[in-house]
Amino acid sequence: MPISFFREAFNRAAAARRREAEVYITETLMRFDDRTLKSFGTSRQELSRKRGI
């Protein structure tokens, strides 16, 4: 059964908002120092890869 037009539109909008949130979170995390990032279980290099740098 095909997905309805409204369901597909909702799914695409939700995916777009999820990507926006990931960008926002990554940018915010990049402002922390390396020691704090390590305590969060991530690194500046890992965040840079997520950003596409």
PyMOL Python script that loads the backbone (N, CA, C, O; Angstrom):
from pymol import cmd

cmd.read_pdbstr("""\
ATOM      1  N   MET A   1       0.847  -1.174   0.000  1.00  0.00           N
ATOM      2  CA  MET A   1       0.000   0.000   0.000  1.00  0.00           C
ATOM      3  C   MET A   1       0.897   1.244   0.000  1.00  0.00           C
ATOM      4  O   MET A   1       1.780   1.366   0.849  1.00  0.00           O
ATOM      5  N   PRO A   2       0.682   2.150  -0.928  1.00  0.00           N
ATOM      6  CA  PRO A   2       1.537   3.339  -0.995  1.00  0.00           C
ATOM      7  C   PRO A   2       1.301   4.270   0.199  1.00  0.00           C
ATOM      8  O   PRO A   2       0.209   4.334   0.765  1.00  0.00           O
ATOM      9  N   ILE A   3       2.354   4.978   0.551  1.00  0.00           N
ATOM     10  CA  ILE A   3       2.266   5.947   1.636  1.00  0.00           C
ATOM     11  C   ILE A   3       1.474   7.151   1.138  1.00  0.00           C
ATOM     12  O   ILE A   3       1.673   7.615   0.015  1.00  0.00           O
ATOM     13  N   SER A   4       0.588   7.644   1.968  1.00  0.00           N
ATOM     14  CA  SER A   4      -0.234   8.775   1.555  1.00  0.00           C
ATOM     15  C   SER A   4       0.626  10.024   1.380  1.00  0.00           C
ATOM     16  O   SER A   4       1.728  10.121   1.920  1.00  0.00           O
ATOM     17  N   PHE A   5       0.105  10.959   0.626  1.00  0.00           N
ATOM     18  CA  PHE A   5       0.811  12.212   0.362  1.00  0.00           C
ATOM     19  C   PHE A   5       1.144  12.934   1.659  1.00  0.00           C
ATOM     20  O   PHE A   5       2.261  13.423   1.826  1.00  0.00           O
ATOM     21  N   PHE A   6       0.193  13.005   2.573  1.00  0.00           N
ATOM     22  CA  PHE A   6       0.406  13.737   3.817  1.00  0.00           C
ATOM     23  C   PHE A   6       1.418  13.044   4.722  1.00  0.00           C
ATOM     24  O   PHE A   6       2.216  13.707   5.385  1.00  0.00           O
ATOM     25  N   ARG A   7       1.387  11.716   4.752  1.00  0.00           N
ATOM     26  CA  ARG A   7       2.358  10.969   5.554  1.00  0.00           C
ATOM     27  C   ARG A   7       3.763  11.192   5.002  1.00  0.00           C
ATOM     28  O   ARG A   7       4.701  11.404   5.770  1.00  0.00           O
ATOM     29  N   GLU A   8       3.914  11.146   3.702  1.00  0.00           N
ATOM     30  CA  GLU A   8       5.220  11.359   3.076  1.00  0.00           C
ATOM     31  C   GLU A   8       5.710  12.785   3.330  1.00  0.00           C
ATOM     32  O   GLU A   8       6.891  12.989   3.612  1.00  0.00           O
ATOM     33  N   ALA A   9       4.826  13.763   3.235  1.00  0.00           N
ATOM     34  CA  ALA A   9       5.195  15.158   3.508  1.00  0.00           C
ATOM     35  C   ALA A   9       5.634  15.310   4.959  1.00  0.00           C
ATOM     36  O   ALA A   9       6.619  15.992   5.241  1.00  0.00           O
ATOM     37  N   PHE A  10       4.918  14.685   5.871  1.00  0.00           N
ATOM     38  CA  PHE A  10       5.286  14.727   7.281  1.00  0.00           C
ATOM     39  C   PHE A  10       6.651  14.088   7.504  1.00  0.00           C
ATOM     40  O   PHE A  10       7.488  14.652   8.208  1.00  0.00           O
ATOM     41  N   ASN A  11       6.884  12.930   6.919  1.00  0.00           N
ATOM     42  CA  ASN A  11       8.167  12.238   7.074  1.00  0.00           C
ATOM     43  C   ASN A  11       9.327  13.080   6.552  1.00  0.00           C
ATOM     44  O   ASN A  11      10.388  13.130   7.173  1.00  0.00           O
ATOM     45  N   ARG A  12       9.128  13.737   5.423  1.00  0.00           N
ATOM     46  CA  ARG A  12      10.183  14.586   4.866  1.00  0.00           C
ATOM     47  C   ARG A  12      10.437  15.810   5.737  1.00  0.00           C
ATOM     48  O   ARG A  12      11.587  16.203   5.931  1.00  0.00           O
ATOM     49  N   ALA A  13       9.379  16.413   6.259  1.00  0.00           N
ATOM     50  CA  ALA A  13       9.528  17.573   7.140  1.00  0.00           C
ATOM     51  C   ALA A  13      10.240  17.166   8.435  1.00  0.00           C
ATOM     52  O   ALA A  13      11.104  17.895   8.924  1.00  0.00           O
ATOM     53  N   ALA A  14       9.883  16.020   8.982  1.00  0.00           N
ATOM     54  CA  ALA A  14      10.518  15.544  10.209  1.00  0.00           C
ATOM     55  C   ALA A  14      12.001  15.258   9.970  1.00  0.00           C
ATOM     56  O   ALA A  14      12.834  15.575  10.819  1.00  0.00           O
ATOM     57  N   ALA A  15      12.336  14.666   8.831  1.00  0.00           N
ATOM     58  CA  ALA A  15      13.729  14.375   8.509  1.00  0.00           C
ATOM     59  C   ALA A  15      14.531  15.673   8.348  1.00  0.00           C
ATOM     60  O   ALA A  15      15.682  15.748   8.778  1.00  0.00           O
ATOM     61  N   ALA A  16      13.933  16.676   7.738  1.00  0.00           N
ATOM     62  CA  ALA A  16      14.609  17.962   7.561  1.00  0.00           C
ATOM     63  C   ALA A  16      14.868  18.623   8.912  1.00  0.00           C
ATOM     64  O   ALA A  16      15.951  19.160   9.141  1.00  0.00           O
ATOM     65  N   ARG A  17      13.891  18.587   9.798  1.00  0.00           N
ATOM     66  CA  ARG A  17      14.057  19.170  11.136  1.00  0.00           C
ATOM     67  C   ARG A  17      15.121  18.408  11.930  1.00  0.00           C
ATOM     68  O   ARG A  17      15.875  19.007  12.697  1.00  0.00           O
ATOM     69  N   ARG A  18      15.179  17.091  11.744  1.00  0.00           N
ATOM     70  CA  ARG A  18      16.188  16.274  12.426  1.00  0.00           C
ATOM     71  C   ARG A  18      17.590  16.682  11.966  1.00  0.00           C
ATOM     72  O   ARG A  18      18.507  16.795  12.780  1.00  0.00           O
ATOM     73  N   ARG A  19      17.752  16.901  10.655  1.00  0.00           N
ATOM     74  CA  ARG A  19      19.052  17.335  10.137  1.00  0.00           C
ATOM     75  C   ARG A  19      19.420  18.705  10.678  1.00  0.00           C
ATOM     76  O   ARG A  19      20.572  18.941  11.042  1.00  0.00           O
ATOM     77  N   GLU A  20      18.442  19.620  10.733  1.00  0.00           N
ATOM     78  CA  GLU A  20      18.698  20.948  11.293  1.00  0.00           C
ATOM     79  C   GLU A  20      19.146  20.846  12.749  1.00  0.00           C
ATOM     80  O   GLU A  20      20.070  21.542  13.168  1.00  0.00           O
ATOM     81  N   ALA A  21      18.492  19.982  13.512  1.00  0.00           N
ATOM     82  CA  ALA A  21      18.846  19.815  14.925  1.00  0.00           C
ATOM     83  C   ALA A  21      20.254  19.256  15.066  1.00  0.00           C
ATOM     84  O   ALA A  21      21.003  19.691  15.941  1.00  0.00           O
ATOM     85  N   GLU A  22      20.628  18.298  14.221  1.00  0.00           N
ATOM     86  CA  GLU A  22      21.975  17.734  14.272  1.00  0.00           C
ATOM     87  C   GLU A  22      23.031  18.795  13.988  1.00  0.00           C
ATOM     88  O   GLU A  22      24.072  18.823  14.644  1.00  0.00           O
ATOM     89  N   VAL A  23      22.773  19.664  13.022  1.00  0.00           N
ATOM     90  CA  VAL A  23      23.703  20.748  12.700  1.00  0.00           C
ATOM     91  C   VAL A  23      23.827  21.692  13.888  1.00  0.00           C
ATOM     92  O   VAL A  23      24.934  22.083  14.260  1.00  0.00           O
ATOM     93  N   TYR A  24      22.709  22.056  14.477  1.00  0.00           N
ATOM     94  CA  TYR A  24      22.702  22.966  15.624  1.00  0.00           C
ATOM     95  C   TYR A  24      23.475  22.370  16.799  1.00  0.00           C
ATOM     96  O   TYR A  24      24.283  23.052  17.429  1.00  0.00           O
ATOM     97  N   ILE A  25      23.225  21.105  17.087  1.00  0.00           N
ATOM     98  CA  ILE A  25      23.900  20.444  18.206  1.00  0.00           C
ATOM     99  C   ILE A  25      25.399  20.347  17.949  1.00  0.00           C
ATOM    100  O   ILE A  25      26.203  20.612  18.843  1.00  0.00           O
ATOM    101  N   THR A  26      25.774  19.971  16.739  1.00  0.00           N
ATOM    102  CA  THR A  26      27.191  19.855  16.405  1.00  0.00           C
ATOM    103  C   THR A  26      27.889  21.201  16.525  1.00  0.00           C
ATOM    104  O   THR A  26      28.986  21.280  17.078  1.00  0.00           O
ATOM    105  N   GLU A  27      27.270  22.257  16.018  1.00  0.00           N
ATOM    106  CA  GLU A  27      27.857  23.596  16.114  1.00  0.00           C
ATOM    107  C   GLU A  27      28.009  24.025  17.569  1.00  0.00           C
ATOM    108  O   GLU A  27      29.011  24.637  17.937  1.00  0.00           O
ATOM    109  N   THR A  28      27.027  23.707  18.385  1.00  0.00           N
ATOM    110  CA  THR A  28      27.099  24.058  19.802  1.00  0.00           C
ATOM    111  C   THR A  28      28.201  23.276  20.496  1.00  0.00           C
ATOM    112  O   THR A  28      28.951  23.844  21.290  1.00  0.00           O
ATOM    113  N   LEU A  29      28.313  21.991  20.214  1.00  0.00           N
ATOM    114  CA  LEU A  29      29.355  21.174  20.836  1.00  0.00           C
ATOM    115  C   LEU A  29      30.755  21.632  20.437  1.00  0.00           C
ATOM    116  O   LEU A  29      31.695  21.521  21.224  1.00  0.00           O
ATOM    117  N   MET A  30      30.896  22.146  19.215  1.00  0.00           N
ATOM    118  CA  MET A  30      32.216  22.595  18.759  1.00  0.00           C
ATOM    119  C   MET A  30      32.732  23.775  19.591  1.00  0.00           C
ATOM    120  O   MET A  30      33.928  24.066  19.567  1.00  0.00           O
ATOM    121  N   ARG A  31      31.858  24.446  20.314  1.00  0.00           N
ATOM    122  CA  ARG A  31      32.273  25.576  21.145  1.00  0.00           C
ATOM    123  C   ARG A  31      32.928  25.143  22.454  1.00  0.00           C
ATOM    124  O   ARG A  31      33.597  25.944  23.107  1.00  0.00           O
ATOM    125  N   PHE A  32      32.738  23.881  22.840  1.00  0.00           N
ATOM    126  CA  PHE A  32      33.336  23.378  24.072  1.00  0.00           C
ATOM    127  C   PHE A  32      34.813  23.075  23.868  1.00  0.00           C
ATOM    128  O   PHE A  32      35.266  22.862  22.743  1.00  0.00           O
ATOM    129  N   ASP A  33      35.562  23.058  24.973  1.00  0.00           N
ATOM    130  CA  ASP A  33      36.981  22.712  24.885  1.00  0.00           C
ATOM    131  C   ASP A  33      37.132  21.192  24.744  1.00  0.00           C
ATOM    132  O   ASP A  33      36.189  20.435  24.974  1.00  0.00           O
ATOM    133  N   ASP A  34      38.344  20.766  24.359  1.00  0.00           N
ATOM    134  CA  ASP A  34      38.596  19.351  24.093  1.00  0.00           C
ATOM    135  C   ASP A  34      38.363  18.468  25.317  1.00  0.00           C
ATOM    136  O   ASP A  34      37.877  17.344  25.192  1.00  0.00           O
ATOM    137  N   ARG A  35      38.702  18.969  26.477  1.00  0.00           N
ATOM    138  CA  ARG A  35      38.525  18.184  27.708  1.00  0.00           C
ATOM    139  C   ARG A  35      37.040  17.902  27.962  1.00  0.00           C
ATOM    140  O   ARG A  35      36.666  16.783  28.314  1.00  0.00           O
ATOM    141  N   THR A  36      36.218  18.905  27.784  1.00  0.00           N
ATOM    142  CA  THR A  36      34.775  18.732  27.978  1.00  0.00           C
ATOM    143  C   THR A  36      34.201  17.793  26.931  1.00  0.00           C
ATOM    144  O   THR A  36      33.365  16.947  27.248  1.00  0.00           O
ATOM    145  N   LEU A  37      34.641  17.932  25.687  1.00  0.00           N
ATOM    146  CA  LEU A  37      34.166  17.034  24.631  1.00  0.00           C
ATOM    147  C   LEU A  37      34.529  15.588  24.957  1.00  0.00           C
ATOM    148  O   LEU A  37      33.732  14.677  24.734  1.00  0.00           O
ATOM    149  N   LYS A  38      35.728  15.383  25.482  1.00  0.00           N
ATOM    150  CA  LYS A  38      36.150  14.031  25.842  1.00  0.00           C
ATOM    151  C   LYS A  38      35.251  13.465  26.937  1.00  0.00           C
ATOM    152  O   LYS A  38      34.922  12.279  26.920  1.00  0.00           O
ATOM    153  N   SER A  39      34.854  14.308  27.886  1.00  0.00           N
ATOM    154  CA  SER A  39      33.960  13.839  28.943  1.00  0.00           C
ATOM    155  C   SER A  39      32.580  13.480  28.391  1.00  0.00           C
ATOM    156  O   SER A  39      31.871  12.663  28.978  1.00  0.00           O
ATOM    157  N   PHE A  40      32.196  14.085  27.268  1.00  0.00           N
ATOM    158  CA  PHE A  40      30.939  13.750  26.600  1.00  0.00           C
ATOM    159  C   PHE A  40      31.064  12.491  25.745  1.00  0.00           C
ATOM    160  O   PHE A  40      30.061  11.959  25.268  1.00  0.00           O
ATOM    161  N   GLY A  41      32.295  12.015  25.551  1.00  0.00           N
ATOM    162  CA  GLY A  41      32.505  10.815  24.756  1.00  0.00           C
ATOM    163  C   GLY A  41      32.668  11.077  23.274  1.00  0.00           C
ATOM    164  O   GLY A  41      32.404  10.202  22.450  1.00  0.00           O
ATOM    165  N   THR A  42      33.100  12.273  22.934  1.00  0.00           N
ATOM    166  CA  THR A  42      33.310  12.616  21.525  1.00  0.00           C
ATOM    167  C   THR A  42      34.598  13.424  21.415  1.00  0.00           C
ATOM    168  O   THR A  42      35.237  13.728  22.422  1.00  0.00           O
ATOM    169  N   SER A  43      34.965  13.762  20.210  1.00  0.00           N
ATOM    170  CA  SER A  43      36.172  14.562  19.988  1.00  0.00           C
ATOM    171  C   SER A  43      35.885  15.616  18.924  1.00  0.00           C
ATOM    172  O   SER A  43      34.893  15.539  18.199  1.00  0.00           O
ATOM    173  N   ARG A  44      36.763  16.587  18.850  1.00  0.00           N
ATOM    174  CA  ARG A  44      36.619  17.642  17.859  1.00  0.00           C
ATOM    175  C   ARG A  44      36.706  17.065  16.436  1.00  0.00           C
ATOM    176  O   ARG A  44      35.999  17.517  15.535  1.00  0.00           O
ATOM    177  N   GLN A  45      37.568  16.075  16.246  1.00  0.00           N
ATOM    178  CA  GLN A  45      37.710  15.454  14.926  1.00  0.00           C
ATOM    179  C   GLN A  45      36.427  14.729  14.520  1.00  0.00           C
ATOM    180  O   GLN A  45      36.010  14.790  13.363  1.00  0.00           O
ATOM    181  N   GLU A  46      35.814  14.051  15.472  1.00  0.00           N
ATOM    182  CA  GLU A  46      34.573  13.344  15.187  1.00  0.00           C
ATOM    183  C   GLU A  46      33.459  14.327  14.820  1.00  0.00           C
ATOM    184  O   GLU A  46      32.686  14.083  13.893  1.00  0.00           O
ATOM    185  N   LEU A  47      33.386  15.423  15.545  1.00  0.00           N
ATOM    186  CA  LEU A  47      32.375  16.440  15.237  1.00  0.00           C
ATOM    187  C   LEU A  47      32.651  17.085  13.882  1.00  0.00           C
ATOM    188  O   LEU A  47      31.718  17.388  13.138  1.00  0.00           O
ATOM    189  N   SER A  48      33.922  17.295  13.560  1.00  0.00           N
ATOM    190  CA  SER A  48      34.265  17.873  12.252  1.00  0.00           C
ATOM    191  C   SER A  48      33.821  16.957  11.115  1.00  0.00           C
ATOM    192  O   SER A  48      33.368  17.432  10.074  1.00  0.00           O
ATOM    193  N   ARG A  49      33.948  15.652  11.313  1.00  0.00           N
ATOM    194  CA  ARG A  49      33.498  14.710  10.292  1.00  0.00           C
ATOM    195  C   ARG A  49      31.983  14.785  10.121  1.00  0.00           C
ATOM    196  O   ARG A  49      31.477  14.691   9.003  1.00  0.00           O
ATOM    197  N   LYS A  50      31.257  14.955  11.230  1.00  0.00           N
ATOM    198  CA  LYS A  50      29.801  15.081  11.139  1.00  0.00           C
ATOM    199  C   LYS A  50      29.408  16.349  10.392  1.00  0.00           C
ATOM    200  O   LYS A  50      28.420  16.367   9.658  1.00  0.00           O
ATOM    201  N   ARG A  51      30.188  17.406  10.582  1.00  0.00           N
ATOM    202  CA  ARG A  51      29.916  18.682   9.908  1.00  0.00           C
ATOM    203  C   ARG A  51      30.276  18.621   8.439  1.00  0.00           C
ATOM    204  O   ARG A  51      29.783  19.422   7.645  1.00  0.00           O
ATOM    205  N   GLY A  52      31.127  17.682   8.068  1.00  0.00           N
ATOM    206  CA  GLY A  52      31.538  17.566   6.675  1.00  0.00           C
ATOM    207  C   GLY A  52      32.759  18.404   6.346  1.00  0.00           C
ATOM    208  O   GLY A  52      32.989  18.749   5.187  1.00  0.00           O
ATOM    209  N   ILE A  53      33.543  18.731   7.367  1.00  0.00           N
ATOM    210  CA  ILE A  53      34.753  19.537   7.141  1.00  0.00           C
ATOM    211  C   ILE A  53      35.913  18.611   6.859  1.00  0.00           C
ATOM    212  O   ILE A  53      37.032  19.073   6.638  1.00  0.00           O
TER     213      ILE A  53
END
""", "prot")
cmd.dss("prot")
cmd.show_as("cartoon", "prot")
cmd.util.cbc("prot")
cmd.orient("prot")
